[in-house]
Amino acid sequence: MREHLLLPGPAGPIETVIEVPEGAPAGLALIAHPHPLHGGTMDNKVVTTLARAALSAGLVAVRSNFRGVGQSAGVHDHGHGECDDLSALTQIIGERYPGLDWTLLGFSFGAFVQQQLSLRLPVGQHLRQVILVAPAVTLRPFGAVNGPATLLQGDQDEIIPLAAVRAYAQTHALNLVVVPEAGHFFHGKLLDLRSAVSTLLTAPKGGDN
């Protein structure tokens, strides 16, 4: 089942797509897209790849457009208001699917927003894990991540150097998975990315990932 909705947020409607797997969902996945001022939307191919991986793992896949993109209200707020919006979505959708844990997935700028959200999920919402894909650690003030977290990074990333992501992972004791021969947008490597994400999503709860 796929729903295309306008859900209420702090700055106005948030354009949101919710995809529900067959059978009882195993959890909830929230996917955040890359920088909206550089063409990032919820239909970005990395974002939709993450959503497909989530669906295949039995998770409800939720993706939305950030402020000022598509039908979402508001203007770009450098990740802060965007975090407020995603927090509002977790509250609304968490009430629709009570008792399920969240997995937060973000790509590039979206990874920055999810890092922040991991620290401030609404009361009653529970976090299973965080997956940050090509996190823009050289462009944004990334901090610690709350909960089990994994970074996925291409070793040929032309925007965010692998060395910078590795240093961030070491500083905050985060798991790092390197995707060989992959650039920032994973051209020709989306299947490899999906496979790596699927492994993380289907790992036993409470494991290393």
N, C-alpha and C positions, 0 to 999 in steps of 0.2 A: 504494500500500500504506500502511495506517495501523496503527500499533502503539500500544497503551496499556499502559505498563509502570511498574513500581516499580523504580527503579534505585538502587543503593547510594550514599549520600552521607555526609558527615561527621557529620550529626545523625540519620541513619537514612534510610529509603526516601524517594526523591524521585519524586512522581507526574509522569510524563512522557508526552507524545504525540510520536511520530515519524512524519512523513508523507514518503513517498519518491516522487519523480516517476517517470514512465515513462521508460525508457531509462537510460543511464548518467548519474548525478548530476554536475552541473557544480561543486558545492560544497556547503557545509554552512551552514545558517542557524540561529542560536540566538535565540529571541525571549523577552524578559522582560516580565512583566506589571506593571501599576501597583500602588500601595500595598496590601498585603494587609489592613491594618487599616481600609481604606476600601472594602472590597468587591472589590479587585483579584484576578483569577484568570487562569489561562491561557486561559479561554474568553471573556475580555473581547473586545468586538467589534473594537477596534483591533488587539489581538494576533492575532486570527484573520484579520483583513485582511492583516496583515503576513505571516502564514504562507501565505496564498493567493498573495500576490505572490511569495514565495520559491519556492513550488512551481511557479508558472507560469514562473519564470525557470530552472527545472531544478535547484533546490537542494533538498537534504533539509531539511525544516522541522521544527525541534525546539522544543517549548515545554513548560514545566514549571510546576508550582505551587510557589511559595515556601514556606518553612517554616511549618507550622501551617495551611496551606490545603489543602482537599481531603484526599487521602491522604498528603500529604507530612508527614514527621515534624518535630519540633522546634518552636521558638517564634520569633516575629519577632526579628530581630537587627539592625535598622536598616541593612540593606544589606551588612553585613560577612560574617556567616555565609551570607547569600544568595549573595554572590560566591563563597565557598568551594564552595557547592553547584553553582553553574554551572560553576566550574572543574572539579569532579569529572565533571560531565556531558560537558564537552568532551573529557576524557581517555577516558572510556568510549566515547563515540560516535565520536571520532576514530580509535580503534582498530578500530571496525567498518567505517569508511570511510576507510582510510589514503590519504594523499596529497592530500586535498581541503582547501582553505582554508576558514576560518570567516568568515562575515559575522555580526556581532553587531548585533541590533536590540533596542531597548528603548523602552518607552513610559512617560513620567512618572517614577515611582520606579524602574521597570525600567531607564530610561536611566541613572540613577545607578549601578545595579549593573553595567551593561554598560561604563560609563566606567571603573570600577575593574577589571573583568575584562580590558579591553583592555591593561592594564599588567601583567597577571600570568597570561597563558595558560600552561598547562603546557608543559613542554619537549616538543618534537615537534609541537605544534599551531601552525598558522600562520594569521595574520590577513590577510584580504583588505581588509575595510573595516568601519566602524562607522556605524550609522545610529541616531540618537537622535531620537525623536519626542516633541514637547512635553516636553523635559527639565525636570525640576523644579529648575531652577537657583536659585530663590529659597528653596527648602525644604531643600536638601541641599548639602553642601560639595563641589560638582563641581570636579574638577581637570582636568589635561591628558588628552587622549586619545591613545593610541598608534595610529599608523597612519592611513591616509586616513579621514576622518570627515565626515559630513554631518548637520546638524541640520534637522529638519522641524518647522515651527512654524506654527500658525494665527494669522492676524493679529487674530482676535477672541477669543483665549484669555482666559477669565475667571479662570483660576487662576494661570497663569504668564505675565506680561506679555511681549509680543514684544520690548520694549525690553531686558528683562533677558536674554533669550536672544540677542539681537543683540550685547549687550555681552560675553557669555560667548564667543560665536563670534569676535568681534574679538580678545579677549584671548588666545585660544588658536589663532588663525588657522584656524578651522574654516569649512567651507562651510555656508551657510545657505540653505535653500529655504523660502519663505513660501507657505503655502496660503491663498489669499484666502477671506475670509468663514468661516473655520473656527474653531470654539471648541476648548476643551481636548480634548473627547471626539469631535470631528469629526462631530457629528450632521449628517447630510445631506451630508457631504463625504468619506465613506469611499472612494468611487470615485476622487475626486481624490487622496486620500492613496495609494491603491493604485497609481495611475498614476505618481505621483512616485517611489514606492519602486521600482516596476518599472523605471523609467528608470535609477535608480542601480544596481540589481542586474544589469542587462544591459549596463552600460557596459563598454567594453574594459578588461581588467585593466591597471593601471598608468596609467590616465587620470587626469584631474583629480579624479574622484570615487572 
